[in-house]
Amino acid sequence: MFKFIAILISITSLNALAGEEVKLGVLGNVGADGFFSPKITSFTIEKVEPNSPAEKAGIVAGQKIIAIEKCKIPGCPASEAKELMRKESGEILQLLLENEDGSQLPLKVTMSVW
């Protein structure tokens, strides 16, 4: 098992008109298993960037992402998670978060350039 830090989870697409990258705006600790086809084992939010789509949606440090769209964590292939998070400005990203108290929070994030 290996772990890596995902800085400003910008696993998203380019906005063709503005030429600027659409980002979620979080700093997270992502755990993964596997080398050639890694699967995400955990994703904990460590920091939320000011004025980012994540902050506007109400995401806070300490929460865990337990699903991206319908891809559950642990077990979501990293390549699938990356593709699911590829959104254009104005599109919606659906996340399922787990709060520190164990409660779950479904959240829709409107992606934008910030």
C-alpha positions in Angstrom: 0.0 0.0 0.0 1.3 3.5 -0.7 0.0 6.9 0.2 0.3 10.2 -1.6 -0.8 13.7 -1.1 -3.1 15.2 -3.8 -2.5 18.9 -3.9 -5.4 21.0 -5.0 -7.3 18.1 -6.4 -7.4 19.5 -9.9 -8.2 16.2 -11.5 -10.5 18.0 -13.8 -10.7 19.4 -17.3 -9.8 22.6 -19.0 -12.4 25.2 -19.7 -12.1 25.5 -23.5 -13.4 29.1 -23.7 -11.4 30.6 -20.8 -8.4 28.3 -21.2 -8.3 28.0 -17.4 -8.4 24.8 -15.3 -11.5 23.9 -13.4 -10.6 22.7 -9.9 -12.4 21.4 -6.9 -10.1 23.3 -4.5 -9.1 20.9 -1.8 -5.9 19.6 -0.4 -6.3 16.0 0.7 -4.6 12.9 1.9 -5.4 10.1 -0.5 -4.5 6.5 0.2 -4.3 4.0 -2.6 -3.5 0.3 -3.1 -2.0 -1.1 -6.3 0.7 0.0 -8.7 -0.6 -0.5 -12.3 -4.3 -0.1 -11.5 -4.5 1.6 -8.1 -7.7 1.8 -6.1 -8.4 4.6 -3.7 -8.6 3.3 -0.1 -9.2 6.7 1.6 -9.6 10.4 0.8 -9.5 12.8 3.8 -9.8 16.6 3.2 -7.0 18.4 4.9 -7.6 22.0 3.5 -10.2 23.8 1.5 -9.1 26.7 -0.6 -10.9 30.0 -0.1 -13.5 30.9 -2.7 -13.2 27.4 -4.3 -16.1 25.3 -5.5 -15.5 23.1 -2.5 -15.7 25.9 0.0 -18.9 27.3 -1.7 -20.5 23.8 -1.4 -19.7 23.6 2.3 -16.8 21.1 2.3 -14.6 21.4 5.4 -11.3 20.0 6.5 -11.6 16.7 8.3 -14.3 15.3 6.1 -13.7 12.1 4.1 -14.9 11.6 0.6 -16.5 8.2 0.6 -18.0 8.3 -3.0 -17.4 10.3 -6.1 -20.5 10.2 -8.2 -21.4 6.4 -7.7 -17.8 5.2 -7.3 -17.4 4.2 -3.6 -14.3 4.7 -1.6 -12.6 2.4 -0.6 -12.4 0.5 -3.9 -12.9 3.2 -6.5 -10.2 2.9 -9.2 -8.0 6.0 -9.3 -8.4 6.3 -13.1 -12.2 6.2 -12.7 -12.2 8.8 -9.9 -10.1 11.1 -12.1 -12.5 10.7 -15.0 -15.5 11.3 -12.8 -14.0 14.5 -11.5 -13.4 15.9 -14.9 -16.0 18.5 -15.2 -16.5 21.7 -17.1 -17.3 25.0 -15.4 -21.0 24.9 -14.5 -21.3 21.1 -14.3 -22.2 19.4 -11.1 -20.0 16.9 -9.2 -21.8 14.7 -6.8 -19.9 13.6 -3.7 -20.8 11.6 -0.6 -18.9 12.9 2.4 -18.4 11.4 5.9 -18.1 13.9 8.8 -15.8 13.3 11.7 -18.8 12.1 13.8 -19.5 9.4 11.2 -22.6 11.0 9.7 -22.8 11.1 5.9 -23.6 14.1 3.8 -24.5 13.9 0.1 -23.2 17.1 -1.6 -23.5 18.6 -5.1 -20.5 20.8 -6.1 -20.9 23.2 -9.0 -17.6 23.3 -10.7 -16.1 26.6 -11.7 -12.8 28.4 -12.4 -11.7 30.3 -9.4 
